Amino acid sequence: MQTSVNFVVFCALFSSVTCGSGYYWRDWNGTIPSDAYVVANDSKGPVYFAQAYLYNTGLFVGNIKKQQFSIPLNPTTGNGPVKYSSVLKIFCASPDTLMWFPSNTTVTPKLERFVQPVLGGITNSNKTVYVGRFTTNGLTYVGSIHTDYYLYYTKQTGDGGYVNKYEILIHELGSNC
């Protein structure tokens, strides 16, 4: 198990990871690729997310926009401090292979036994990070679900936060990824 987790991290940092179920991380160059996964269309338009590497912390996810070359992340279990990363990969997928499932801090640990959440990253202490989203005031935020099962997110203003009710991104049932 440890070897496979390390391999995924290595691939995520140095190449595009492709999954048999149709999702992968593509190097970010500031342009939204045609196969970028649209998380939602909120009051500001399409919402995308990227995976970002934070030195000595791990791989986490957050919102990204066209021509944005660094993203703010909330990699801690709390309100911050928010950190910025410019080592980015945008999430690309065939939308019919994934689904958003309503969840919370109580349901997610049980959910893991029955479905396969999308791996958004990993901490330097080898803890899994999943992809989650929530919407408030007409805006959709993508963030990292840590092992305490809260969703940690960052607003474009750089403010960090966390919520206990969210949607978790999972593979379509029957996927072999």
HELIX and SHEET records of a PDB file:
HELIX    1   1 GLN A    2  PHE A   14  1                                  13    
HELIX    2   2 PRO A   95  THR A   97  5                                   3    
HELIX    3   3 VAL A  107  LEU A  111  1                                   5    
SHEET    1   A 4 TYR A  23  ASP A  27  0                                        
SHEET    2   A 4 LEU A  88  ALA A  93 -1                                        
SHEET    3   A 4 GLY A  45  LEU A  54 -1                                        
SHEET    4   A 4 ALA A  40  ASP A  42 -1                                        
SHEET    1   B 4 TYR A  23  ASP A  27  0                                        
SHEET    2   B 4 LEU A  88  ALA A  93 -1                                        
SHEET    3   B 4 GLY A  45  LEU A  54 -1                                        
SHEET    4   B 4 GLY A  58  ILE A  64 -1                                        
SHEET    1   C 2 ILE A  71  LEU A  73  0                                        
SHEET    2   C 2 LYS A  83  SER A  85 -1                                        
SHEET    1   D 4 LEU A  98  ASN A 104  0                                        
SHEET    2   D 4 LYS A 165  HIS A 171 -1                                        
SHEET    3   D 4 THR A 128  THR A 136 -1                                        
SHEET    4   D 4 LEU A 119  ILE A 122 -1                                        
SHEET    1   E 6 LEU A  98  ASN A 104  0                                        
SHEET    2   E 6 LYS A 165  HIS A 171 -1                                        
SHEET    3   E 6 THR A 128  THR A 136 -1                                        
SHEET    4   E 6 LEU A 139  ILE A 145 -1                                        
SHEET    5   E 6 LEU A 151  THR A 154 -1                                        
SHEET    6   E 6 GLY A 160  VAL A 163 -1                                        
END                                                                             
